[in-house]
Amino acid sequence: MNHPVSTRPTRVLPGLLFLPLMAVDASAQLGHPLSPLYDASVAPSAGLVPGLQGAFRQQILVSASRFVALKGKTLVGIQLRRDPARTEALRGGRVAMEVRVGLAKNGASQASEVFADNWQGTASLVLQADVTIPNSPARPAPRPLWDANDTVHLGFTGGFKLGDQDVCIELIGRPVTGVEPWMWYLDFERGNGNGKITPFGRSCSSFHADGQSLHARSTRLQIGSTLEITLLGRPASNPLLLIGGAALRPGLDLAPLGAPGCMQHIQPIWNLPLTYRAPPMRFPFAIADFATRIPADPALLDTSTFLQAADLETSTSGKTNRGGLTTSNALELRLSKNAPTLGLSTVESHSVAPTSPMPQRGVVDVERGPVMRWVYRD
């Protein structure tokens, strides 16, 4: 039987609104801000949890330093709030939600890309029900950050005893067909990582008008997080990712190889073949993706890696030059100077079709997580 979360308040404390949660003693419920810095102010980022925009899987790893005051208490629910920086109305709906809670095997800054590897022992299934997501009105003017229509409530049908170890919360959410929420973005914390991406050089392919075909995500240049690379190229050609430890400046001209105007900008140590997937509809480029978790090794802080890609063009794809060889722009990826200290991380899968199995792996971000309040009882 499904147990949608009620929206009638049962207890109000100064500045906090708590809602009844199924199968627990509502009269004993209290709330704890897991994000004290942002509980009463806007956080610097935004994100989603499963079901609020498509079906996917997500783990949130929380350092025990964030809930010292709750040692010995029982966690019976979590509350999440909309991103207040978005001013438009948000369409609510219903989400088929599963929530599991357990001890984190690796700790918040050591999260694994493999979901199963983040549990220490067996996780507890604390919620399996349809959850109602409210219609959140437009915010043309400020209103309380935890307004009832701006808050998602996940009330557990079972509890989890908190101790002095990091906790892993897993959410699996699928929008209910016909009543799907839409773009219901939440307020997210962001850590102090200060990695930097510096592009240099240009693609020499006639297929790239802007000259920048190799891209990376700057927000995850942190030890322990997943590095994501995207390459845009000529459909049906064969891409190669070059990984090196130093740049070649001004670069090596590849004209002798039949590729005039194409430059090699890095000193490669490894060559990694990639595969282009079919271009999205009405999109002229093929796309290749590469993702890898940066080792959680402090020795890598404030170090650089250099990337460049090459396209081995074919008669099927068409050729830019006689050699059928083109190169991309290059990237210097400078990792953060500071180790992660947020005590909050996420592992997030890609979206899947409504009835498809959930992935076993996800993308790690050791400096990101939703602004939360934890509902507990003594």
N, C-alpha and C positions, 0 to 999 in steps of 0.2 A: 504493500500500500504506500502511495506517495504521501508525503507530509510537507506541503508547501509552508514556507515560513510565514507566520502571522505578521501583520503590520500594526498591531495594537500595542502601545507601550504598556508595560506593567510596572516599571520602576524608573524614576527619574532622579538622577544625582546631579549636582551642580555641573553644568556644561556637558553632561553625557546623557544619551538616550539609549536605553537598552530594551530589546524586544524579546518576547517569549520565544523559547526554542523548544522544539519537540522533545519529549521524553526526559526532561531534566526538571529539577526543582527550581522553577522560575523565581521563587521568592528569595533564593539564595544567590542569584546571579549578580556579579559585579563586573566591571570592565577595566581593562588595563591598556593604556596607549603603548603599542609596540613601537611607535614612531614619535617619541616625545618632542623631537625637534620640529616635527611637521604636523602634530595632532591639531594645532590651532593655526597653522599657516600653510600656504600652498607649497607643495613639494616641487622639486626642479624637473621632474620627468613625468611621463605618462605611459600607460601600458594596458594590457588586457589580461584577464584570466579566462580559462576555458569556458566556452559557451557564450561569452558576451560578443564574440564576432567569430563564428565558426567553431568547429569541433577540434580540440587538441588536448594535449596532456602537459601538465606543468607541475614542477616541484618548487617549493619555497623553503629554503634552508635558513633557519633562524638561530643565531648565536645565543647561548644561554645567558650571556651578559645583558641581553635585552629583557629578560624576564626574571631577574634575580628575585624580585619581590613576590613572584608567583610560585616559588619552590614549595612543593607539597600541596599546591592547589590543583584542581581538576579543570582542564580546558574543555569547555562545552560549546564553543562557537567562535567564529571570527566575523568581523565587520570590515567592509571595504567601502571606499567612497569614490564618487566620480571625480574625474579630473576637472577642477574648477576653472582651469584656464580655457576650457572649451565653453563657449557661451551659447551654443545652439541647444535646442531640445534633444534629448536622447530617448530613443524608442526602447521601451522595456519589452518584456515577454517572459518566456519560461525556458529554463535550462534543466535538462536531465543531468544531475550532478552526483559525482562520487567524490568523497573526501576520505583520505587515509592520513593518519598521523602516527609517527613513530620516532624513535631516536635516530639522529643523523650519524651515519657511520664515519663520514669524512669531515664533518664540520663545514660551516658556511663558506669558508674561503678555499675549501678543498673539494668542491662538488665535482662529481663525475658526470660525463655525458651520458652514461648508461644509467637509466632510472633505477634499476634494481640494485645497483652498486651503492646507492646513497642511503640504504636502510641498514641499521644495525639491528639484526633480529627481524621480527615480524611486525609489520605495521598494522594498526587497528583501523578497520572500516568504521568510521564514525558518522557517515552520512551517505545515504543512497536514496535520493528523492528528487522530484521536480521542485526547483526553487524559482520563486517569482522574482523577476527583476522589475523594479518600478519604472514607470514612465517619468523621466526627470525633466521638468520644465526648463525652458531657456533661462539663462542667467544674465539678463541685461544689467542687473544690479546685484551687488553682493548679498548673500544670505548665509546663514550658518553653514559651516563646512560639512557638518554631519546631519544636515536636514534629512528627514525620513525618506523623501523622494530621491535623495542623492546617495543613498547608502544601500549596499548589497549585504544581506544578512545570511550567513550560513550557520544555521543552528544544528548542532550535532544530536543524533539520536543515541549517542553513547559519549562517554567522556574519556579524557586522556590525562593521566597523572603526570604533572610536570616535576622535574628534578633539576639537577645542575648540569645536564648535558644538552648539547645542541639538538634542535628538533627539526624534523623534515615533515612538511605538509604537502601532500600530493592531491591535486585537483584534476579530475577528468570530467569535462563538460561537453555536452552536445545540445545545441539549440533544439527545442521542440518544434517540429515541422508545423508551419502555419502561424506560430507565435514567437518567431525568432527575435531576440534583441538585435539591435543594430548599432555598431560603432560605440558601444558603451565603455568608453575609455575611463580607466581609473587613475587616481593620483599615485605616482611611484617615486620612491626615493632613488637617488643616484649618488654614488660614492665619489671619492676624491681622485680617481684615476685621471692622469693628465698625459696620456699617450698622444702621439701626434703622427699624422700622415702627411708626408711631403711628396707630391707628384713632381716628376721632372721628365723632360723629353715628350715626344708626341708619337702617336701611331702613324705609320707610313702607309697604311692600307687605304686604298681609294674608297673603301667601304665605310670609313669613319670620318664624318664631316668635322667633328669637333676635336679630333686628335686624342681624346681621352677614352680609352677602351678598357683599362684595368682599374678596378675600384676596390676599396676595402672600407670596413666600418671602423670609424675612429673611436666609438664609444666602448669598444671591447679590447683595447690595446693594454691589457692587464694580465699579469701572471695568473694562471688558473682559469681564465675565460676562453671562450671559443673565438678564434679569428675566422672571419668570413670574407672570402674573396669572390668577386664577380668579374667575369671577362665577357665582353661583347665582341662578337666576331662574325665572319662571313659564314653563312650556313653551308654545311657539307665540307668545311675545311677541318683540319686537325690541329687543335690548340695544344701548346706546350707551355707549362709554367716554369720559369727559371727562378731559382731561389739562391741568393748569394749573401755574402757577408760584407761586400764593399761595392761602391759605385765606380763606374768608368766615366770619367769626365775629361773631355766633352763627349766621349763615346766612340765606339768603333764603327766605322762606315762599312756596311755590308755590300757595297757595290760590287766587289770582286766575286760575290756569290750570286750575282744577277739580281740584286735587290738595291738599286740605287736609291738614296734618300732614306734608307732604313738604317737605324742605329742600334747597336748593342750598348746598353747603358749600365749593365751590372756585370760583376764577375761571378758567374754561376758556380755553385757548389753542387746543386742537385737540379735535375730536370724531371718534371712531373707531367706525364701525359694527362690531359683532361679530355672530356667529351662534351660537345655542344648538345644541348637539348633543343627541341624544335622551338622556333620563335613563337611567342604568344601572338594571338590574332592581331593583325594590322601592325605588328612590330617588326621592323626590318632586320634586326640583328638576331643571330643565334646567341644563346647564353650558356656559359659554363660556370659552375659554382665549385668552390673548394672551401672546406671548413676543417679546422683542426684545433684542438684544445692546446693552448699555450701551457707548457709545464708550469706548475705552481712552485717555481724555484726562485728564491730571492736573488740569486746571482744574475738572473736575466733582467732585473729592473734597470731601466735607463739604458738599455742596449738597443741596437738597430739591426733590422733585417731588410734586405733589398729584394724586390720582386720585379720581374718583367715577364711578358708573355710573347710568344711567337705563334703565328698562324702558318701552318704548312698547307698552302692552298692546292687544290686539285682541279682537274679538268671539269669535274662536276660542279665545284663551287665557283669556278672562274678565277682568273689570276690577275693580281695587281701588277706583277712584273714578270720578267723572263724566268727568274728563279722560283717563282711561286712561293716566296718567303716574305712575310711581313712581320713587323714587331710592334708591340704596344708601347705606350708610355711606361715609365718605370715608377715605382713607389718606394720611398723609404718609410719603414714602419718603426717608429721609436716607441718602445714600451714605456709605460708609466714609471716615473721616478719613485712613486710611493706604493708600498704594498697595500693590499685591500684591508680596510679597517671597518667597513660598514657593518659587518656582522649580519648581512642579509644578502642572499643570492638566489638566483632562479635558474632552473633547467627547463627549457621549453621546447616542445616538439613542433614540427610543422603541422599545418592544418590537414585534416583528413575529411573524406566524404562522411556523411551522417552515420552510415552503418559500418564503416571500415574499421578494422582493428587499429588500436592506438600504437604509435611507434614505440620502440624500445630505447631509443636514444633521443637526445635533444641538444639544444644550444645552451652553453653555460655562460652566465654573466654573474661574476662574483661581487659586483658592486651595484646591484639593482634589485628592487623588490617593492611590492605594494605597501602603501601606508595602511596600517591595520590597527584595529582594536581587538584585543582578545577578551572574550567573555568567559568567566570562570566562576567556580563555586568553591567554597572551602571544603 
